């Protein structure tokens, strides 16, 4: 995965859509997948390899089309957004405050809360 870090380290972290468009949640694995665009991922970036685990699917244009978060119930949405921002900053990229706020807001919708509570 290191080659992807170098490749992506020079670009700005652009989500394919500034706000999430959908999500899915697997209760057995405690895995949340947040979708930003319905398009094929060209590669997957290992954002956090330890615990919680976070990966980002990136399209051919270098835009993030989806983010997978393993351990969402244990760590919560605030930790998720904070860890994403910190990790991308270490890679030389910034998640805009508007994008972070949008992601946090999406994860706190009634639908998302119901899915995570189930």
DARA-V607659 format. One record per pair of residues at least 12 apart in sequence whose ideal C-beta (glycine too) atoms are under 10 Angstrom apart, sorted by the first residue. I is the first residue (numbers start at 1). J is the second residue. Records with the same first field share a line. If there is no record, write none. Layout:
I = J ; J
//
This chain:
1 = 43 ; 44 ; 45 ; 46 ; 47 ; 49 ; 55
2 = 46
3 = 43
4 = 43 ; 44 ; 45 ; 46 ; 56 ; 58 ; 91
5 = 45 ; 46 ; 47 ; 90 ; 91 ; 92
6 = 91 ; 92
7 = 43 ; 45 ; 58 ; 62
8 = 43 ; 45 ; 56 ; 58 ; 62 ; 64 ; 88 ; 91 ; 92 ; 93
9 = 88 ; 90 ; 91 ; 92 ; 93
10 = 62 ; 91 ; 92 ; 93
11 = 58 ; 61 ; 62 ; 63 ; 91 ; 92 ; 93
12 = 62 ; 63 ; 88 ; 92 ; 93 ; 94 ; 95 ; 96
13 = 56 ; 58 ; 62 ; 63 ; 64 ; 84 ; 85 ; 88 ; 89 ; 91 ; 92 ; 93 ; 94 ; 95 ; 96 ; 99
14 = 36 ; 58 ; 59 ; 61 ; 62 ; 63 ; 64 ; 93 ; 95 ; 96 ; 99
15 = 34 ; 36 ; 37 ; 56 ; 63 ; 64 ; 65 ; 66 ; 67 ; 95 ; 96 ; 99 ; 102 ; 103
16 = 35 ; 36 ; 37 ; 38 ; 39 ; 57 ; 58 ; 59 ; 61 ; 62 ; 63 ; 64 ; 65 ; 66
17 = 35 ; 36 ; 37 ; 38 ; 63 ; 64 ; 65 ; 99 ; 102
18 = 36 ; 96 ; 98 ; 99 ; 102 ; 103
19 = 36 ; 98 ; 99 ; 101 ; 102 ; 103 ; 105 ; 106
20 = 34 ; 35 ; 36 ; 37 ; 66 ; 67 ; 99 ; 102 ; 103 ; 105 ; 106 ; 107 ; 109 ; 112
21 = 34 ; 35 ; 36 ; 37 ; 38 ; 65 ; 66 ; 106
22 = 34 ; 35 ; 36 ; 37 ; 38 ; 66 ; 106
23 = 35 ; 66 ; 67 ; 69 ; 106 ; 107 ; 109 ; 111 ; 112 ; 115 ; 116
24 = 66 ; 68 ; 115
25 = 69 ; 72 ; 73 ; 111 ; 112 ; 114 ; 115 ; 116 ; 118
26 = 68 ; 70 ; 72 ; 115
27 = 73 ; 115 ; 116 ; 117 ; 118
29 = 70 ; 71 ; 72
30 = 52 ; 69 ; 70 ; 71 ; 72 ; 73 ; 74 ; 75 ; 116
31 = 53 ; 68 ; 69 ; 70 ; 71 ; 72
32 = 54 ; 67 ; 68 ; 69 ; 70 ; 71 ; 72 ; 73 ; 77 ; 80 ; 107 ; 112 ; 115 ; 116
33 = 55 ; 57 ; 66 ; 67 ; 68 ; 69 ; 70 ; 72
34 = 56 ; 64 ; 66 ; 67 ; 68 ; 69 ; 72 ; 80 ; 103 ; 106 ; 107 ; 112
35 = 57 ; 65 ; 66 ; 67
36 = 56 ; 57 ; 59 ; 63 ; 64 ; 65 ; 66 ; 67 ; 99 ; 102 ; 103
37 = 57 ; 59 ; 63 ; 64 ; 65 ; 66
38 = 65 ; 66
39 = 57 ; 59 ; 60 ; 61 ; 63 ; 65 ; 66
40 = 57 ; 59 ; 60 ; 65
41 = 55 ; 56 ; 57 ; 58 ; 59 ; 60 ; 64 ; 65 ; 66
42 = 57 ; 58 ; 59 ; 60 ; 61 ; 62 ; 63 ; 65
43 = 56 ; 57 ; 58 ; 59 ; 60 ; 62
44 = 56 ; 57 ; 58 ; 66 ; 68
45 = 57 ; 58 ; 64 ; 67 ; 87 ; 88 ; 91
46 = 87
47 = 64 ; 67 ; 68 ; 69 ; 83 ; 84 ; 86 ; 87 ; 88 ; 90 ; 91
48 = 69 ; 70 ; 71 ; 80 ; 83 ; 84 ; 86 ; 87
49 = 87
51 = 70 ; 71 ; 74 ; 75
52 = 69 ; 70 ; 71 ; 72 ; 74 ; 75 ; 76 ; 79 ; 80 ; 83
53 = 68 ; 69 ; 70 ; 71
54 = 67 ; 68 ; 69 ; 70 ; 71 ; 72 ; 75 ; 80 ; 83 ; 84 ; 87
55 = 67 ; 68 ; 69 ; 70
56 = 68 ; 84 ; 87 ; 88
64 = 84 ; 88 ; 95 ; 99
67 = 80 ; 84 ; 103
69 = 81 ; 83 ; 84 ; 107
72 = 107 ; 112 ; 115 ; 116
73 = 116 ; 117
76 = 107 ; 116
77 = 103 ; 104 ; 105 ; 106 ; 107 ; 108 ; 112 ; 113 ; 116
78 = 104 ; 107 ; 108
80 = 103 ; 104 ; 107
81 = 95 ; 99 ; 100 ; 101 ; 102 ; 103 ; 104 ; 107
82 = 100 ; 104
84 = 99 ; 100 ; 103
85 = 97 ; 99 ; 100 ; 103
//
